[in-house]
Amino acid sequence: MKKVLAMSVLVLAVAFVAACGSKQTKEEPMPAAPAVAPAPVAVQAPVAPPVDPNVAAAQQKYQDGLKQFNNGNYKGALSTWQACLKLDPNNEDCQAGVRAANDMITAKTAKHK
């Protein structure tokens, strides 16, 4: 029984390989090129928004204030961040910095009382 089963599997495998390997495929013709070439698409490079010099200067002031704050110079950081807000009143980083510096100055003076 095992010999018959093994022989059947072998015959099926040979038949499968023979059927797959000998089959000729018919080449399909390439589609014809369109009579009219498609119109070229205009591509524009993205344009960076103009940099406001006040915004750039305010960002530098924020970084300077952050260094002062991290070094424990809370009054210097407060002054720098207030100057930052004069250049760019909507700068949220400087607004948060002013609040943080005020909180630290208040906490520091409360300890000494």
N, C-alpha and C positions, 0 to 999 in steps of 0.2 A: 504494500500500500504506500509506504514511504517512497519507494522507488518510482511509482507511478506519479505521485504528487510532485516529486522533485523533477521528473522528466517533463511534466506538464508545465511547471513554472519555467523550466529552461526553454521549452518550445515557445511559450508565450513571450518570453524576453527576447528571443531571437527574432520572432515575428514582429515585435514592436520596434526593435532596432532597425530591421530591414524596411519596415514601412515608413519609418521616420526619415531614414537616411536616403532612400532612393527617390523620394518624391521631388519632382521638378517643379519649381515655382515659375509662374508666368510673370514676366516683368510688366509692370504697369507703366504706361507712358507718363512722362513728366507733364504737369499741367502747363498749358500755354501761357506765355508771359502776357500781361495785360497790354492792350493796345495803347493805352495812355498811362504814362508814368504818374504815380501819385504826387500830389503837390507837396513840396517840402514844408516841414513844420518849423516855424520860427521858435527858437529856444532862447530865452533871455536868462542871463546870469542873475542870481538873486542880488538885490541891491541892499546893502547894509544901511540901516537908518543912520542919519547924521549924528555924530556924537556931540552932545552939548558939552562945551568946556566946563561949565559949572558942575554938571553931573560927574564928570571925570575927576574934577578937583575935590568934589564932595566925597567921592569914593576913597580918594587918597587920604582925606582928613579922617574918614571913618577908620581906615587901617591904622593911621597914626594914633588915634584915640584908643583903639583896641590894644595896641602895644603898651600904651601908658596904663590902661586899666589892668592888664595882666601883670604889670610890674608893681601894682599897688598904688599908683599915682592917680587916685580917683578924681581929685580936683583938676589935674591937668587933662585927664580924659574928658571930664565934663566940659571944660573950656573948649577943647578941640572939637567935641561933638556939637557944641552950640555953634561954633564957627561953620561946621559942616551943614547945619540946618539953615544958616544964612545963605549958603550957596545953593542948597537944594532942600527947600522946606518939606518936600514930600518923601524924603529919604527915610524909610522905615527903620533901617539899621541904625541910623544916627538917633532917631527918636527913641528906640529901645535902649541904645547906649546911654542917652541922657537919663532915662528912668533908672537904669541899673546903677549908674554913677551916683545919682541922688540917693538911691537906696543904701549904697555902701557908705556914703558920707554920713547919712543919718544914723546908720547902725554904728559907725565908728565913733561918732560924737556921743551917742547914747551910752556907749561903754565907758567913756571918760567922765561921765557925770556922776 
